[in-house]
Amino acid sequence: MAATPSRIRPASRLAGWALVAAAAIALALYAGPQIIALAKTSRLHAPDLALFAAQPWVIQVHILAALAMVALGGIILSLRKGDRLHRTAGWIWTILMMITAGSSLFIVGINGDVWSLIHLLSGWTLVSLPAAIYAARKHRIEIHRRAMTGLFVGGALIAGGFAFVPGRLMWRLLFG
Ligand code: HEM
């Protein structure tokens, strides 16, 4: 049975954007002074492949899957939805996101030797992804759309943005 898309409730849309805004403000407060200080001495350069090669394989897998996930996610957003191309690209994106979130469970550092707050996003991702796929298979398209968009925004903007904070590995790979 074909589903009728329901309207997105303004309150939940507002809550989503409030979360993104809060993360952006927290990031700016946390990293703002460092970014300004480092911007004066750092410059963008080709990726430091020697530094990348020196990382544990789980971090290498995490970075490659995450970057591919962000790139493919951007393409999927611009594709027509529901056809074979969307479904194939969507499955590849889902696998990339599972690898990104799954591999992150084996990475620690920000919070010493234990999981940090970002691992909450990993857990949320690993639970939400199967639920979003299930919704699509049941033709609950609006639920599927909102869950996938939320995962992409959360992954690409929040976890991705935070990965480029000065001092973290992505920063050192490109600006260090
Ligand atoms: C563009 C996207 C992403 C990039 C480039 C990226 C990159 C990285 C890198 C390089 C690390 C190693 C630690 C360090 O930075 O020093 C890391 C750690 C981590 N990433 Fe990502 N990541 C991305 C997306 C994600 C996503 C989508 C998730 C979750 C669903 C995630 C969860 C984590 C977690 C939990 C850690 C461990 C943090 C800790 O040390 O406690 N990342 N990421």
Residues whose N, C-alpha, C, O or C-beta is under 5 A from the ligand:
A	BS01	HEM	I63 A66 L67 V70 T100 A101 S104 I107 V108 G109 I110 N111 V114 W115 S116 I118 H119 L121 S122 T125 G155 A156 A159 G160 A163 R168 L169 M170
